[in-house]
Amino acid sequence: MLPLANKIMIRLSTLVNRQLVIKMKDYIATFYTVYDAMVFQRILERRMSIPTKLMPVPRELSSSCGTCASFSCEDEQLASIPIKPLERLVQVVDGEYLNIADNR
């Protein structure tokens, strides 16, 4: 049987891991040009360590260049993401798109 301190640490570790998973939210950013999309991806991956995937824009979202960036991050990280090169930033929730920023 584990000592009480070990049980508490395991429980706290489990709670922390669950909170980290819950805090991560999915986003899609659209752009006016493919160049802006590539620069945005580079900033997120190199400066902020946020894995980012460039892909075609979903049909529900229209975009000037047809390329979007898909990424997941915490609320604290989202506050420091540059929005100037973006056409639009949406949060993906259960297949629905919630508008976060719109520069159109």
MDTraj code that builds the backbone (N, CA, C; nanometers):
import mdtraj as md
import numpy as np

residues = "MET LEU PRO LEU ALA ASN LYS ILE MET ILE ARG LEU SER THR LEU VAL ASN ARG GLN LEU VAL ILE LYS MET LYS ASP TYR ILE ALA THR PHE TYR THR VAL TYR ASP ALA MET VAL PHE GLN ARG ILE LEU GLU ARG ARG MET SER ILE PRO THR LYS LEU MET PRO VAL PRO ARG GLU LEU SER SER SER CYS GLY THR CYS ALA SER PHE SER CYS GLU ASP GLU GLN LEU ALA SER ILE PRO ILE LYS PRO LEU GLU ARG LEU VAL GLN VAL VAL ASP GLY GLU TYR LEU ASN ILE ALA ASP ASN ARG".split()
xyz = np.array([
    [0.0827, -0.1186, 0.0000],
    [0.0000, 0.0000, 0.0000],
    [0.0873, 0.1252, 0.0000],
    [0.0485, 0.2260, -0.0794],
    [0.1275, 0.3483, -0.0909],
    [0.1085, 0.4381, 0.0311],
    [0.2153, 0.5063, 0.0731],
    [0.1997, 0.6034, 0.1814],
    [0.1048, 0.7157, 0.1373],
    [0.0456, 0.7824, 0.2316],
    [-0.0527, 0.8879, 0.2050],
    [0.0059, 0.9999, 0.1181],
    [0.1304, 1.0375, 0.1423],
    [0.1937, 1.1440, 0.0637],
    [0.2016, 1.1066, -0.0836],
    [0.2361, 0.9808, -0.1130],
    [0.2432, 0.9361, -0.2519],
    [0.1057, 0.9364, -0.3168],
    [0.0026, 0.8941, -0.2439],
    [-0.1330, 0.8953, -0.2974],
    [-0.1767, 1.0375, -0.3321],
    [-0.1445, 1.1312, -0.2432],
    [-0.1807, 1.2719, -0.2682],
    [-0.1084, 1.3242, -0.3905],
    [0.0206, 1.2942, -0.4044],
    [0.0982, 1.3420, -0.5203],
    [0.0436, 1.2838, -0.6506],
    [0.0076, 1.1564, -0.6495],
    [-0.0485, 1.0940, -0.7694],
    [-0.1799, 1.1609, -0.8047],
    [-0.2633, 1.1873, -0.7053],
    [-0.3926, 1.2527, -0.7286],
    [-0.3727, 1.3936, -0.7836],
    [-0.2807, 1.4702, -0.7260],
    [-0.2533, 1.6057, -0.7750],
    [-0.2011, 1.6035, -0.9176],
    [-0.1129, 1.5094, -0.9471],
    [-0.0584, 1.4956, -1.0819],
    [-0.1699, 1.4674, -1.1816],
    [-0.2631, 1.3806, -1.1455],
    [-0.3758, 1.3485, -1.2331],
    [-0.4612, 1.4718, -1.2561],
    [-0.4885, 1.5485, -1.1518],
    [-0.5693, 1.6697, -1.1654],
    [-0.5003, 1.7732, -1.2540],
    [-0.3705, 1.7907, -1.2364],
    [-0.2963, 1.8868, -1.3182],
    [-0.3000, 1.8445, -1.4644],
    [-0.2776, 1.7172, -1.4939],
    [-0.2803, 1.6693, -1.6316],
    [-0.4177, 1.6905, -1.6946],
    [-0.5235, 1.6675, -1.6218],
    [-0.6582, 1.6893, -1.6745],
    [-0.6823, 1.8362, -1.7032],
    [-0.6365, 1.9248, -1.6165],
    [-0.6551, 2.0678, -1.6372],
    [-0.5792, 2.1157, -1.7599],
    [-0.4591, 2.0635, -1.7822],
    [-0.3821, 2.1036, -1.8991],
    [-0.4528, 2.0638, -2.0280],
    [-0.5128, 1.9474, -2.0303],
    [-0.5848, 1.9017, -2.1490],
    [-0.7079, 1.9873, -2.1715],
    [-0.7780, 2.0218, -2.0655],
    [-0.9004, 2.0999, -2.0776],
    [-0.8708, 2.2424, -2.1263],
    [-0.7600, 2.3009, -2.0861],
    [-0.7282, 2.4384, -2.1222],
    [-0.6950, 2.4557, -2.2703],
    [-0.6467, 2.3513, -2.3359],
    [-0.6097, 2.3621, -2.4765],
    [-0.7353, 2.3732, -2.5627],
    [-0.7369, 2.4738, -2.6502],
    [-0.8500, 2.4950, -2.7397],
    [-0.7996, 2.4961, -2.8832],
    [-0.8854, 2.4552, -2.9754],
    [-0.8492, 2.4480, -3.1172],
    [-0.8906, 2.5765, -3.1885],
    [-0.8011, 2.6251, -3.2762],
    [-0.8260, 2.7484, -3.3499],
    [-0.7906, 2.7301, -3.4968],
    [-0.8538, 2.8115, -3.5808],
    [-0.8195, 2.8207, -3.7224],
    [-0.8026, 2.9684, -3.7553],
    [-0.6924, 2.9996, -3.8213],
    [-0.6649, 3.1361, -3.8651],
    [-0.6628, 3.1389, -4.0176],
    [-0.7330, 3.2359, -4.0764],
    [-0.7300, 3.2535, -4.2223],
    [-0.6509, 3.3797, -4.2544],
    [-0.6064, 3.3898, -4.3798],
    [-0.5140, 3.4962, -4.4193],
    [-0.5501, 3.5539, -4.5557],
    [-0.4958, 3.6709, -4.5841],
    [-0.5148, 3.7333, -4.7150],
    [-0.4212, 3.6738, -4.8193],
    [-0.3006, 3.6328, -4.7755],
    [-0.2027, 3.5762, -4.8691],
    [-0.1394, 3.4501, -4.8097],
    [-0.0876, 3.3664, -4.8961],
    [-0.0173, 3.2454, -4.8516],
    [0.1090, 3.2841, -4.7745],
    [0.1728, 3.3924, -4.8157],
    [0.2922, 3.4397, -4.7460],
    [0.2599, 3.4714, -4.5994],
    [0.1480, 3.5409, -4.5757],
    [0.1072, 3.5708, -4.4377],
    [0.0862, 3.4429, -4.3574],
    [0.0280, 3.3407, -4.4194],
    [0.0060, 3.2127, -4.3518],
    [0.1393, 3.1485, -4.3135],
    [0.2356, 3.1524, -4.4022],
    [0.3666, 3.0926, -4.3754],
    [0.4408, 3.1683, -4.2652],
    [0.4328, 3.3007, -4.2665],
    [0.4970, 3.3812, -4.1621],
    [0.4316, 3.3528, -4.0267],
    [0.2995, 3.3459, -4.0243],
    [0.2258, 3.3169, -3.9018],
    [0.2668, 3.1806, -3.8449],
    [0.2762, 3.0801, -3.9318],
    [0.3176, 2.9466, -3.8881],
    [0.4579, 2.9510, -3.8277],
    [0.5468, 3.0223, -3.8912],
    [0.6845, 3.0321, -3.8415],
    [0.6878, 3.0996, -3.7035],
    [0.6097, 3.2056, -3.6860],
    [0.6068, 3.2757, -3.5568],
    [0.5552, 3.1840, -3.4470],
    [0.4445, 3.1153, -3.4731],
    [0.3869, 3.0281, -3.3709],
    [0.4791, 2.9129, -3.3357],
    [0.5402, 2.8516, -3.4357],
    [0.6245, 2.7348, -3.4089],
    [0.7602, 2.7715, -3.3492],
    [0.8240, 2.8735, -3.4002],
    [0.9604, 2.9045, -3.3547],
    [0.9640, 2.9925, -3.2309],
    [0.8798, 3.0937, -3.2251],
    [0.8847, 3.1865, -3.1118],
    [0.7982, 3.1431, -2.9946],
    [0.6849, 3.0761, -3.0243],
    [0.5899, 3.0446, -2.9184],
    [0.5783, 2.8950, -2.8908],
    [0.6480, 2.8121, -2.9682],
    [0.6465, 2.6652, -2.9535],
    [0.5055, 2.6071, -2.9607],
    [0.4247, 2.6589, -3.0535],
    [0.2890, 2.6081, -3.0752],
    [0.2885, 2.5353, -3.2089],
    [0.2693, 2.4030, -3.2095],
    [0.2624, 2.3297, -3.3364],
    [0.1471, 2.3824, -3.4222],
    [0.1774, 2.4094, -3.5490],
    [0.0799, 2.4696, -3.6397],
    [0.0798, 2.3942, -3.7715],
    [-0.0395, 2.3727, -3.8261],
    [-0.0531, 2.3002, -3.9524],
    [-0.1214, 2.3904, -4.0544],
    [-0.0572, 2.4090, -4.1692],
    [-0.1200, 2.4815, -4.2794],
    [-0.2044, 2.3838, -4.3596],
    [-0.3260, 2.4268, -4.3953],
    [-0.4183, 2.3390, -4.4670],
    [-0.5186, 2.4221, -4.5452],
    [-0.5965, 2.3597, -4.6341],
    [-0.7010, 2.4343, -4.7052],
    [-0.8079, 2.4848, -4.6079],
    [-0.8646, 2.5993, -4.6384],
    [-0.9689, 2.6578, -4.5539],
    [-1.0963, 2.5734, -4.5636],
    [-1.1604, 2.5415, -4.4511],
    [-1.2888, 2.4699, -4.4565],
    [-1.3934, 2.5502, -4.5344],
    [-1.4869, 2.4821, -4.5973],
    [-1.5894, 2.5483, -4.6793],
    [-1.6716, 2.6503, -4.6015],
    [-1.6956, 2.6221, -4.4739],
    [-1.7766, 2.7125, -4.3924],
    [-1.7107, 2.8484, -4.3710],
    [-1.5787, 2.8512, -4.3857],
    [-1.5030, 2.9758, -4.3718],
    [-1.4520, 3.0156, -4.5093],
    [-1.4699, 3.1390, -4.5473],
    [-1.4136, 3.1820, -4.6753],
    [-1.2827, 3.2540, -4.6485],
    [-1.1930, 3.2470, -4.7443],
    [-1.0624, 3.3085, -4.7268],
    [-1.0115, 3.3613, -4.8594],
    [-0.9331, 3.4660, -4.8517],
    [-0.8782, 3.5258, -4.9725],
    [-0.7799, 3.4345, -5.0436],
    [-0.6923, 3.3687, -4.9661],
    [-0.5879, 3.2882, -5.0297],
    [-0.6187, 3.1387, -5.0292],
    [-0.7164, 3.0952, -4.9515],
    [-0.7512, 2.9540, -4.9480],
    [-0.6671, 2.8699, -4.8541],
    [-0.5733, 2.9321, -4.7819],
    [-0.4872, 2.8599, -4.6881],
    [-0.5163, 2.9078, -4.5470],
    [-0.5226, 2.8134, -4.4538],
    [-0.5438, 2.8508, -4.3142],
    [-0.4416, 2.7787, -4.2271],
    [-0.4291, 2.8255, -4.1036],
    [-0.3414, 2.7627, -4.0052],
    [-0.4277, 2.7060, -3.8939],
    [-0.4056, 2.5804, -3.8614],
    [-0.4782, 2.5144, -3.7536],
    [-0.3805, 2.4917, -3.6385],
    [-0.4237, 2.5275, -3.5163],
    [-0.3363, 2.5113, -3.4006],
    [-0.4197, 2.5005, -3.2741],
    [-0.3582, 2.4516, -3.1685],
    [-0.4203, 2.4430, -3.0363],
    [-0.3313, 2.5165, -2.9379],
    [-0.3942, 2.5923, -2.8488],
    [-0.3166, 2.6640, -2.7475],
    [-0.4045, 2.6960, -2.6272],
    [-0.3408, 2.7452, -2.5222],
    [-0.4099, 2.7860, -2.4014],
    [-0.4528, 2.9318, -2.4161],
    [-0.5431, 2.9759, -2.3304],
    [-0.5913, 3.1137, -2.3351],
    [-0.4777, 3.2141, -2.3154],
    [-0.3840, 3.1808, -2.2270],
    [-0.2724, 3.2720, -2.2004],
    [-0.1864, 3.2915, -2.3255],
    [-0.1657, 3.1842, -2.4021],
    [-0.0869, 3.1937, -2.5247],
    [-0.1631, 3.2707, -2.6320],
    [-0.2933, 3.2542, -2.6368],
    [-0.3744, 3.3194, -2.7396],
    [-0.3636, 3.4715, -2.7303],
    [-0.3501, 3.5219, -2.6098],
    [-0.3412, 3.6667, -2.5899],
    [-0.2166, 3.7265, -2.6554],
    [-0.1118, 3.6475, -2.6732],
    [0.0122, 3.7005, -2.7301],
    [0.0310, 3.6655, -2.8784],
    [-0.0695, 3.6060, -2.9407],
    [-0.0603, 3.5717, -3.0828],
    [-0.0820, 3.6972, -3.1668],
    [0.0052, 3.7218, -3.2651],
    [-0.0117, 3.8406, -3.3490],
    [-0.1352, 3.8278, -3.4381],
    [-0.2239, 3.9275, -3.4353],
    [-0.3449, 3.9191, -3.5168],
    [-0.3390, 4.0094, -3.6398],
    [-0.2350, 4.0893, -3.6508],
    [-0.2248, 4.1803, -3.7657],
    [-0.2260, 4.1079, -3.9011],
    [-0.1503, 3.9973, -3.9185],
    [-0.1518, 3.9340, -4.0513],
    [-0.2769, 3.8507, -4.0789],
    [-0.3646, 3.8366, -3.9794],
    [-0.4810, 3.7500, -3.9947],
    [-0.5939, 3.8180, -4.0712],
    [-0.6661, 3.7364, -4.1470],
    [-0.7931, 3.7819, -4.2019],
    [-0.9015, 3.7548, -4.0969],
    [-0.8928, 3.6359, -4.0365],
    [-0.9930, 3.5942, -3.9397],
    [-0.9356, 3.4871, -3.8476],
    [-0.9765, 3.4885, -3.7212],
    [-0.9378, 3.3857, -3.6246],
    [-1.0651, 3.3317, -3.5618],
    [-1.0822, 3.1995, -3.5687],
    [-1.2007, 3.1354, -3.5110],
    [-1.1588, 3.0229, -3.4180],
    [-1.2422, 2.9987, -3.3170],
    [-1.2228, 2.8848, -3.2283],
    [-1.3140, 2.7733, -3.2772],
    [-1.2614, 2.6516, -3.2808],
    [-1.3386, 2.5350, -3.3244],
    [-1.3938, 2.4655, -3.2002],
    [-1.5280, 2.4611, -3.1910],
    [-1.5944, 2.3972, -3.0778],
    [-1.7011, 2.3032, -3.1324],
    [-1.6783, 2.1736, -3.1183],
    [-1.7736, 2.0718, -3.1641],
    [-1.8157, 2.0921, -3.3097],
    [-1.7205, 2.1210, -3.3958],
    [-1.7486, 2.1375, -3.5377],
    [-1.8058, 2.2731, -3.5747],
    [-1.8281, 2.3595, -3.4785],
    [-1.8783, 2.4951, -3.5026],
    [-1.7616, 2.5936, -3.4928],
    [-1.7764, 2.7080, -3.5594],
    [-1.6712, 2.8094, -3.5608],
    [-1.7178, 2.9345, -3.4875],
    [-1.6473, 2.9687, -3.3778],
    [-1.6781, 3.0875, -3.3009],
    [-1.5786, 3.1965, -3.3366],
    [-1.6270, 3.3097, -3.3808],
    [-1.5409, 3.4197, -3.4240],
    [-1.4670, 3.4808, -3.3054],
    [-1.3329, 3.4869, -3.3141],
    [-1.2495, 3.5468, -3.2109],
    [-1.2004, 3.6843, -3.2567],
    [-1.1489, 3.6914, -3.3798],
    [-1.1000, 3.8175, -3.4364],
    [-1.1338, 3.8207, -3.5839],
    [-1.1724, 3.9381, -3.6325],
    [-1.2103, 3.9518, -3.7728],
    [-1.1515, 4.0822, -3.8261],
    [-1.0566, 4.0716, -3.9189],
    [-0.9913, 4.1882, -3.9788],
    [-1.0384, 4.2144, -4.1208],
    [-1.1553, 4.1639, -4.1540],
    [-1.2054, 4.1840, -4.2911],
    [-1.2626, 4.3209, -4.3085],
])
top = md.Topology()
chain = top.add_chain()
for i, resn in enumerate(residues, 1):
    res = top.add_residue(resn, chain, resSeq=i)
    for name in ("N", "CA", "C"):
        top.add_atom(name, md.element.get_by_symbol(name[0]), res)
traj = md.Trajectory(xyz[None], top)
